Each structure stands twice: as C-alpha cells, then as structure tokens.
Amino acid sequence: MSEQLADTPAIESEPEEEPLDPEVAARRNAALAQIRSFGDPVLRTKARPVQRFDDSLREEVARMGELMDDALGVGLAATQVGALHRLLVYRVQREAPVAALINPEIVWSGKETEAMEEGCLSLPSVLVEVDRPVHVRVQARDEHGEPIMIEASGLEARVIQHEVDHLDGVLILDRTTREQRKEAMRRLREAETAA
C-alpha cells in the first residue's frame, strides 16, 4: 500500500488532522516528489520477479523504507518509485520495523471481506472505498532471499493487498465503484490544476 495507521481508514498516508511540523512537511513533500503519480505508465505495468538478492537490493529496501516514512505512508511498492520488480515495504505500527516482501504471492484469502477507505501515495487527495479480504496468507522472500510466510489480518492484510496490487499494475481506482472512480478523477484533475 504504495501506501494510514491502525485507527485510520486510509491506507498509504496518515491523516493530516493537525498541521505538520514544517520540517516534517518539507521531508514529506520531498518524498512525495520521488513517488510516481497517477498517469505514469509504470503504475500500470506488472513488475517482474526479483532474481538477485544482493547488497543493492538491501540498499533499495532501506531507501524505500525511508521514503515511505518520510512520505508518512504505511506501504510502498517498487513500481511507485519506478522500479519494475516485485518488492514492497510496509509498516502498520510506528514501533515495528519496516517489513520487506520480495516476490510476494497471496496464497490464501479468507472469505470474510470488509469495505474501507483507502488512499494512495501515487493518487494524492484521493480516498475511495475498497472491499478486500480481512485475512490473507502471503508467501514471499525477505531481502536476504530467505523464504517467509505471513498470515495477516485487518490493516496489515489490507496494506499488503494494496501493495501487491501495485506490483500487478492495479490501482485502488480499479477496485472501487464507477461513481467513486469518477469523483476521484475529478479530485485528481482539480489537484493537478491547482498545482
């Protein structure tokens, strides 16, 4: 979830309830400038599997984690920074370490679903309701190439699904109603005109 914290509904960025500290705001703006925005073809491209688990991959994981934090996000996929390989990072609780999933594959989804508003660092100013399974099991590798299996529920499951969608070229606009999609497009046009 290219990529809000546990008690907030939107996925990729925290709510701006209070004005941000100027230094935090400057870091966030600089980070968002490095994240691909709606309309960039890379966001519609399916990422390729990672073949090499080396120092450059671990450096990329660290850079993506820092970028996600600076952007005040909870998830970020490699395609959102222009890299076409299957890598995502996420952290749904501030005190938790950044988790990296490489070549993630959702191998099981529970039948129970939940609709919730999601935002996306690549779609600034857009929140749409997305229905997703509440529980998932994900098979992946860590940044050292070690196999991992994650059983996730709630917000963690939602963030992982959101970011895996990015790796498949799927955006939240593809997972919402026609009416919400039209409203989101209107907001994106307004934001672009205001910029």
C-alpha positions in Angstrom: 0.0 0.0 0.0 2.3 2.3 -2.3 0.7 3.3 0.5 -2.7 5.3 7.4 -2.1 3.9 10.8 -4.2 1.4 12.7 -7.1 3.6 13.8 -7.5 5.4 10.5 -9.2 4.1 7.4 -7.0 5.3 4.6 -4.1 3.1 3.6 -1.0 4.7 2.3 -0.7 8.0 4.2 -1.5 9.4 7.6 -4.3 11.8 8.1 -3.4 15.4 8.3 -5.5 16.2 11.4 -3.1 18.9 12.6 -0.7 21.0 10.5 2.6 19.2 10.1 5.7 20.5 11.7 7.5 22.5 8.9 10.5 20.1 8.8 8.2 17.0 8.6 6.1 18.7 5.9 9.3 19.5 3.9 10.5 15.9 4.2 7.1 14.6 3.2 6.9 16.9 0.1 10.4 15.9 -1.0 9.5 12.2 -0.6 6.2 12.6 -2.5 8.1 14.2 -5.3 10.0 10.9 -5.7 6.9 8.8 -5.9 5.3 8.2 -9.3 1.8 9.8 -9.7 -1.3 8.7 -11.4 -0.8 8.8 -15.2 2.7 7.5 -15.1 2.7 4.3 -17.2 4.9 2.4 -14.7 2.0 2.3 -12.3 0.1 0.2 -14.8 3.0 -2.2 -15.5 3.3 -5.6 -14.0 6.5 -6.0 -12.1 9.0 -8.8 -12.8 10.2 -11.2 -10.1 13.5 -10.3 -8.3 16.3 -12.7 -9.2 19.3 -11.3 -7.3 19.3 -10.9 -3.5 22.4 -8.7 -3.1 23.6 -5.6 -1.3 21.9 -3.3 -3.9 18.6 -5.0 -3.2 19.0 -4.5 0.5 20.0 -0.8 -0.1 16.8 -0.4 -2.2 14.7 -1.8 0.6 16.3 0.6 3.1 15.8 3.6 0.7 12.2 2.6 0.1 11.6 2.3 3.8 13.0 5.8 4.5 11.0 7.2 1.6 7.8 5.6 2.9 8.4 7.0 6.4 9.2 10.5 5.1 6.0 10.4 2.9 4.1 9.4 6.1 2.9 6.2 4.4 2.4 2.7 5.7 3.3 0.9 2.4 5.2 1.4 -0.8 5.7 -0.8 -3.8 8.8 -0.7 -6.1 6.7 0.4 -9.1 5.7 3.5 -7.2 9.4 4.6 -7.3 9.8 3.4 -10.9 11.5 0.0 -10.3 9.8 -2.8 -12.2 10.5 -5.6 -9.8 8.3 -7.4 -7.2 9.3 -5.7 -4.0 7.2 -3.9 -1.4 7.8 -2.4 2.0 5.3 -1.7 4.8 4.9 -0.8 8.4 1.5 -0.5 10.0 2.6 0.3 13.6 5.2 3.0 14.2 7.3 1.0 16.6 7.5 -2.0 14.3 10.5 -2.4 11.9 9.9 -1.9 8.2 9.0 -5.2 6.6 10.1 -6.1 3.1 8.3 -8.6 0.9 10.1 -9.7 -2.2 8.2 -11.7 -4.9 5.1 -11.7 -2.7 2.3 -14.1 -3.6 -1.1 -14.1 -1.9 -1.6 -17.9 -1.5 -4.8 -17.7 0.5 -7.5 -15.2 1.2 -10.3 -15.6 3.8 -13.9 -15.4 2.7 -14.7 -12.5 5.1 -14.3 -9.1 3.4 -14.5 -5.6 4.7 -15.0 -2.3 2.8 -12.8 0.6 4.0 -11.5 3.8 2.5 -8.0 3.6 1.1 -5.6 6.3 0.0 -2.5 6.0 -2.1 0.7 7.9 -2.2 0.5 7.8 -6.0 -3.0 9.3 -6.0 -2.8 12.4 -3.8 -6.0 13.7 -2.4 -8.0 10.6 -3.4 -9.8 8.3 -0.9 -12.1 5.5 -2.2 -13.8 2.6 -0.6 -12.3 -0.7 -1.4 -13.6 -4.2 -0.4 -10.9 -6.6 0.5 -10.5 -9.9 2.4 -9.8 -9.4 6.1 -7.4 -12.3 6.3 -4.6 -13.3 3.9 -1.6 -15.6 3.8 1.4 -14.4 1.8 4.4 -16.3 0.6 7.5 -14.2 -0.2 11.2 -13.8 0.4 13.0 -11.3 2.7 15.8 -9.0 1.5 18.3 -11.8 2.1 16.4 -14.3 -0.1 15.1 -16.3 2.8 11.5 -17.7 2.4 8.9 -16.2 4.6 5.2 -16.8 5.2 3.0 -14.1 6.6 -0.5 -14.6 8.0 -2.0 -11.1 8.2 -5.4 -9.7 9.3 -7.0 -6.3 9.4 -4.9 -3.3 8.4 -1.8 -5.4 7.7 -3.7 -7.6 5.3 -5.2 -4.6 3.6 -1.8 -2.9 3.2 -0.2 -6.0 1.8 -3.0 -6.5 -0.7 -2.9 -2.8 -1.8 0.9 -3.0 -2.4 0.7 -6.4 -4.2 -1.9 -4.7 -6.5 0.6 -2.1 -7.3 3.1 -4.8 -8.3 0.4 -6.1 -10.7 -0.4 -2.7 -12.2 -3.7 -2.4 -10.3 -4.7 0.8 -8.6 -7.4 1.4 -6.0 -9.4 3.1 -8.8 -9.8 -0.3 -10.3 -11.3 -1.7 -7.2 -14.0 0.8 -6.4 -17.4 1.8 -7.8 -17.8 3.7 -11.0 -19.2 6.7 -9.1 -16.2 6.8 -6.7 -13.8 6.5 -9.6 -15.5 9.4 -11.4 -15.3 11.5 -8.2 -11.6 10.5 -7.7 -10.8 11.5 -11.3 -12.4 14.9 -10.7 -10.3 15.4 -7.5 -7.2 14.4 -9.3 -7.9 16.9 -12.1 -8.6 19.7 -9.5 -5.4 18.9 -7.7 -3.4 19.0 -11.0 -5.0 22.3 -11.9 -4.2 23.8 -8.5 -0.5 22.7 -8.6 
